[in-house]
């Protein structure tokens, strides 16, 4: 933003509106000042166009450990003994004919 002559997040309101993106100042501040959990593709493309950069210049990818195992959930099917022993009974359909 500094290279583009923008000093704060409010400076992005106009350029985003020119590209059809209408966001409040607080929404733009969250994108700029914090690490957003998600961002729409349209906003990402608009930011790249405003700053004349590629998406890879804005995004940093950090791999997570794929070997991490999930903790066991409380009341999982294996915790309930009757659930393993229960077998449904086949239904019989009887007609009046």
SULWOFEN-V250295 format. One record per residue. N is the residue number from 1. RES is the residue in one letter. OMEGA is omega in whole degrees, -180 to 180 (none if undefined). D_CENTER is the distance of its C-alpha to the mean C-alpha in Angstrom with 2 decimals. Layout:
N,RES,OMEGA,D_CENTER / N,RES,OMEGA,D_CENTER
//
This chain:
1,X,-179,24.10 / 2,X,179,27.48 / 3,X,179,28.64 / 4,X,178,27.96 / 5,X,180,30.03 / 6,X,-176,27.30 / 7,X,178,27.91 / 8,X,-174,25.17 / 9,X,179,21.98 / 10,X,179,24.22 / 11,X,180,25.63 / 12,X,-177,22.50 / 13,X,-178,22.93 / 14,X,180,25.78 / 15,X,178,24.55 / 16,X,179,21.23 / 17,X,177,23.37 / 18,X,-179,25.66 / 19,X,176,22.89 / 20,X,180,21.97 / 21,X,179,18.98 / 22,X,178,19.84 / 23,X,176,17.95 / 24,X,179,19.70 / 25,X,-180,20.87 / 26,X,177,18.79 / 27,X,179,15.50 / 28,X,178,16.79 / 29,X,179,17.91 / 30,X,179,14.53 / 31,X,-175,13.25 / 32,X,-171,16.57 / 33,X,-178,17.60 / 34,X,174,14.66 / 35,X,-178,11.84 / 36,X,177,8.84 / 37,X,178,5.57 / 38,X,180,4.28 / 39,X,-178,7.45 / 40,X,-179,9.24 / 41,X,180,11.52 / 42,X,178,14.49 / 43,X,179,13.99 / 44,X,179,13.60 / 45,X,179,16.72 / 46,X,178,18.52 / 47,X,178,18.14 / 48,X,179,19.44 / 49,X,-180,22.27 / 50,X,-176,23.18 / 51,X,180,23.55 / 52,X,-178,24.90 / 53,X,176,22.70 / 54,X,180,20.57 / 55,X,179,16.78 / 56,X,177,17.65 / 57,X,180,19.42 / 58,X,-171,16.37 / 59,X,173,13.99 / 60,X,-179,15.03 / 61,X,177,14.07 / 62,X,-179,15.16 / 63,X,176,15.86 / 64,X,-179,15.76 / 65,X,-178,18.76 / 66,X,-178,18.57 / 67,X,-179,21.75 / 68,X,-179,20.34 / 69,X,179,21.49 / 70,X,177,20.06 / 71,X,-177,22.40 / 72,X,-180,24.44 / 73,X,177,23.44 / 74,X,-179,26.17 / 75,X,174,28.10 / 76,X,-179,26.90 / 77,X,-180,29.31 / 78,X,178,31.26 / 79,X,-176,32.03 / 80,X,-174,33.74 / 81,X,-178,37.07 / 82,X,-179,38.07 / 83,X,179,34.99 / 84,X,-177,36.10 / 85,X,-176,39.70 / 86,X,175,39.01 / 87,X,-179,39.88 / 88,X,179,39.79 / 89,X,179,43.18 / 90,X,179,43.70 / 91,X,175,44.40 / 92,X,178,47.79 / 93,X,-178,48.24 / 94,X,178,51.79 / 95,X,-179,53.14 / 96,X,-177,56.17 / 97,X,none,58.08
//
